[in-house]
Amino acid sequence: MNKNKKYILAGLTFVAIALGALALYLFLPITTKHNLKIPSSEPKELVRYLKKQNYSLNIIDEIFLKIFPPYQGWVYINKKELPRYQFLLALHKKGNYYTPFTIIPGETSYFVLKELSQKFSYDRKKVIQIYNKLKLFREGNFIANTYNIPNYFNEKRAVNFLLKESFKIHKKIASEYGLNFKEEAYKKFLIVASIIQKEAANTKEMPIIASVIYNRLRKNMRLQMDGTLNYGAYSHTKVTPQRIKEDKSFYNTYKFKGLPKAPICNVSTTAIEAAINPIESDYLYFMKKDEKSHLFSSTFKEHRENIKKRKEKLNKQH
């Protein structure tokens, strides 16, 4: 065997060993989060960032990411541990990327759909049409939560995804109490939950607000709650005496007895739980104590005294 053949054989052996070592390296398992933020599409910057997040990456991973470049944004990885090469390829696949979308407790669908359209550059008219076709209730279909919407979704898939995920939660809560979330009994709790969501200053108050609602209904009293007038496009509109006088919708609990015919807004699971499990009380009234709480009372006389004290306190502050 001449020298050239020896060199070629040695070179091929070296390459084979190197490729084998590389293959073994790329098959090594790597632990990862399901939801991972990719702050940069530049491989070097990304490797530096991930190393700070306790990912054991090096120059080999950086080279791999130059061949299969990542994208900036949030990525969903469906396993906590996977081979290194699969992890790196997951950062390259556009279909894994999503945008978090948060539905705030107490927000109406009017504004949810508006924000969805703006955030994802969707056709708003199309979004509304799809929602109206797929919704179950007039309002309150969405559960307040953060949803990870894949970036490749169009209007139909995004709205369908939000509703399906919300209906799963509705169904789970309803079944825990032997209810069908598509029937009137659950809808009634959802209506009460939506009023609670609009009126409560904090989650601890929710079962108390629920008791006030049920106590007033039992006594055939009008609910007379401002929050019921913050429906639809009026979600952020201040309720004034003039508004109360002019609004003729069934949401106006100053004019009409009983519950509104539909929920006021989209709610949290906490509000639904409060509607189903109110505390026992004889409270019939409540008023704002401060921005974080309310004062509750059982008689109109006590209620008026609370209002007087509140006004005196505010006058002293000014």
HELIX and SHEET records of a PDB file:
HELIX    1   1 LYS A    3  PHE A   27  1                                  25    
HELIX    2   2 PRO A   43  LYS A   52  1                                  10    
HELIX    3   3 ILE A   59  ILE A   67  1                                   9    
HELIX    4   4 ARG A   84  ALA A   90  1                                   7    
HELIX    5   5 LYS A   94  ASN A   96  5                                   3    
HELIX    6   6 SER A  109  PHE A  120  1                                  12    
HELIX    7   7 ARG A  124  LEU A  134  1                                  11    
HELIX    8   8 GLU A  155  GLU A  176  1                                  22    
HELIX    9   9 GLU A  184  GLU A  199  1                                  16    
HELIX   10  10 THR A  203  GLU A  205  5                                   3    
HELIX   11  11 MET A  206  ARG A  218  1                                  13    
HELIX   12  12 ASP A  226  LEU A  229  5                                   4    
HELIX   13  13 GLY A  232  TYR A  234  5                                   3    
HELIX   14  14 PRO A  241  GLU A  246  1                                   6    
HELIX   15  15 THR A  269  ILE A  276  1                                   8    
HELIX   16  16 PHE A  300  GLN A  317  1                                  18    
SHEET    1   A 2 PRO A  29  THR A  31  0                                        
SHEET    2   A 2 GLU A  81  PRO A  83 -1                                        
SHEET    1   B 4 ASN A  35  ILE A  38  0                                        
SHEET    2   B 4 GLY A  73  TYR A  76 -1                                        
SHEET    3   B 4 TYR A  97  THR A 102 -1                                        
SHEET    4   B 4 THR A 146  PRO A 150 -1                                        
SHEET    1   C 2 TYR A 285  ASP A 290  0                                        
SHEET    2   C 2 SER A 293  SER A 297 -1                                        
END                                                                             
